[in-house]
Amino acid sequence: RQYRIMLDIADVLERGAHLDAKAMGLHPFVLKKTTPMVERAGFEHIRAKYADLLQIDRKIKTGSGDPALLVDVFVAGVSS
């Protein structure tokens, strides 16, 4: 969920539009706390990580990967 929120905020910032918590369906506190993270990470980084999460989700749902291992590998990649 956090990456989805970050991707939404990054998209709005990338387009140069005004961030509006109500229009985005977010609590103002969430927008306030997440926006600096998005600005530091950048749109392309967030988009790539979100794509990684979608790939992990597909592998878990199709039974082609160990869920714990997939998540561990993702987390190790994020922190490096």
C-alpha positions as CSV (number, residue, x, y, z in Angstrom):
1,R,0.0,0.0,0.0
2,Q,2.8,2.4,0.9
3,Y,4.4,2.1,-2.6
4,R,1.1,2.6,-4.3
5,I,0.6,5.8,-2.3
6,M,4.2,6.9,-3.1
7,L,3.6,6.1,-6.8
8,D,0.4,8.2,-6.8
9,I,2.1,11.2,-5.2
10,A,5.2,10.9,-7.5
11,D,2.9,10.9,-10.5
12,V,1.2,14.1,-9.4
13,L,4.5,15.7,-8.7
14,E,5.9,14.5,-12.1
15,R,3.0,16.1,-13.9
16,G,3.5,19.4,-12.0
17,A,0.0,19.3,-10.6
18,H,-1.1,20.4,-7.1
19,L,-1.1,17.8,-4.4
20,D,-4.5,17.6,-2.9
21,A,-5.1,15.0,-0.2
22,K,-8.8,15.0,-0.6
23,A,-8.7,14.6,-4.3
24,M,-6.2,11.8,-4.0
25,G,-8.2,10.0,-1.4
26,L,-5.5,10.4,1.2
27,H,-5.5,11.7,4.8
28,P,-3.5,15.0,4.9
29,F,-1.1,13.5,7.4
30,V,-0.2,10.7,5.0
31,L,0.4,13.2,2.2
32,K,2.5,15.4,4.5
33,K,4.7,12.5,5.7
34,T,5.0,10.7,2.4
35,T,5.8,13.6,0.1
36,P,9.4,14.2,1.3
37,M,10.1,10.4,0.8
38,V,8.8,10.6,-2.7
39,E,10.9,13.7,-3.5
40,R,14.1,12.0,-2.2
41,A,13.5,8.8,-4.0
42,G,12.3,10.1,-7.4
43,F,9.6,8.9,-9.8
44,E,11.6,6.4,-11.7
45,H,12.9,4.6,-8.6
46,I,9.5,4.3,-7.1
47,R,8.0,3.1,-10.4
48,A,10.7,0.4,-10.6
49,K,10.2,-0.8,-7.1
50,Y,6.4,-0.9,-7.6
51,A,7.0,-3.0,-10.7
52,D,9.2,-5.3,-8.7
53,L,6.4,-5.7,-6.1
54,L,3.9,-6.6,-8.9
55,Q,6.3,-9.2,-10.2
56,I,6.6,-10.7,-6.7
57,D,2.8,-10.7,-6.3
58,R,2.5,-12.6,-9.6
59,K,5.1,-15.2,-8.6
60,I,3.4,-15.7,-5.2
61,K,-0.1,-16.1,-6.7
62,T,1.1,-18.5,-9.4
63,G,3.1,-20.5,-6.9
64,S,6.4,-20.0,-8.8
65,G,8.3,-18.7,-5.8
66,D,8.7,-18.9,-2.1
67,P,6.9,-15.9,-0.6
68,A,9.3,-15.4,2.3
69,L,12.4,-15.6,0.0
70,L,10.9,-13.2,-2.6
71,V,10.0,-10.6,0.0
72,D,13.5,-11.0,1.7
73,V,15.2,-10.4,-1.7
74,F,13.0,-7.3,-2.3
75,V,13.8,-5.9,1.1
76,A,17.5,-6.5,0.7
77,G,17.4,-4.7,-2.6
78,V,15.6,-1.7,-1.2
79,S,17.9,-1.2,1.7
80,S,21.1,-1.3,-0.5
